[in-house]
């Protein structure tokens, strides 16, 4: 962790939030702010500070890809409706250069997509070298809504956990840092957020009657998350379960995971693959 | 123009920068700031103010696409090296939600792309409804470097101007606001910027010996721009030639073009396509 950030955190949140053995989703708090030494107002300061750190690291990361560095980052975002995926994209990912982002939102699969294996559309959208790929929903939908709504037979759902682990291991082997995030929202907090969308005409477009349909299956979804996370949390492709009732905290935590990922890469500016002195002479003569 | 922005501008820059009859590129200044009532420092204030205006308009624009509005915006960015395309993407486009951006950088065409018509790869990358498409370089390369470097026979280059006009008219007919921007950089300013990239190790990755090769053909490129712009500036798909020696001005001007495009759409939040009262009752019971 960089010195500038250390003042805000008492403990590296990556360690606090990473899913380990014996994980029980229902035992995880949704309204806490693990490791952060302050409240909402200090959180805003920390987010702005982190944005400039992240942006600089991302530029170095991207720069290296122009000279052959093959590394990528993939941030997978999963959550119940209103948990704040959009805010993460806007306020965390949005702080870096749009050129460095491969963002993709996975909606209900199209007819064509349904004719292929569930990973077909996913594999087409993995990030390019030097990019932060962002999956706004992902292949995990196929073991979440897929399981809860029985969109596939039980043995197919069962097969998918292994297929996901294999796929993600391939990504890791291909120099991808995989960061899987579940924004963990409380059921009451969701009710309040959906209520706000219904109260405010400028938020109506974000509301979908289907959101309440899914809400009515809350416990089934929590169970599906429990199973998905425990079956696919690996040392190389870990899950982070992030308390999401406090939007400011969830944003900070995800920002921190990205900063940590870049710090672990030990990035520096790439060295010139041309003769600097000769180029100066050519430029001077031009 | 919104009231908040009017204080910064003496004249709508869209009108001042839009290419009209009798356009002569060589007569256009590169170091001026047409219509802006201030210098660099006020420019920074205006850019921050404009960013929040643009961001709000973009959200409304995107919101409407979720209820069937088919409109798109396409921003085409063309310029000599170092003119500041990257800064426009980062500081102007980067101010809006990444979910609302369809950014694509067109590099030298691949072997597969060269086996198709020059518009093949372009057509595959036009923006989706509710998005701001950004072409970082574009089909215009095929009549710029294409012409200067004789990458295609003269009659094929000649054919392309008409093909571009026809293609862009199709985009317009399909509800796309097409904004074509040439960042107009002075030759001396380019020398200074390339020199800075050579001086600073953290900028070496942005330098390419090929940049000087192209610089040696400066006059040919200016002529190719002159021809391309006069052949393809139409009322529906206008060109804007933006003085680019002052980075802060070019960013402001492009930001303003986007704001103008959204203001012309007369955007409002979409009305709910569900029964708000009934949904409130369902939510309360959930």
Interface residues (C-beta under 8 A of the other chain):
Chain A: X63 X64 X66 X67 X86 X89 X90 X93 X94 X96 X97 X98 X99 X101 X103 X105 X134 X136 X191 X194 X195 X198 X201 X202 X204 X205 X206 X207 X208 X209 X212 X215 X216 X269 X270 X271 X272 X274 X276 X279 X280 X282 X283 X286
Chain B: X63 X64 X66 X67 X86 X89 X90 X93 X94 X96 X97 X98 X99 X101 X103 X105 X134 X136 X191 X194 X195 X198 X201 X202 X204 X205 X206 X207 X208 X209 X212 X215 X216 X269 X270 X271 X272 X274 X276 X279 X280 X282 X283 X286
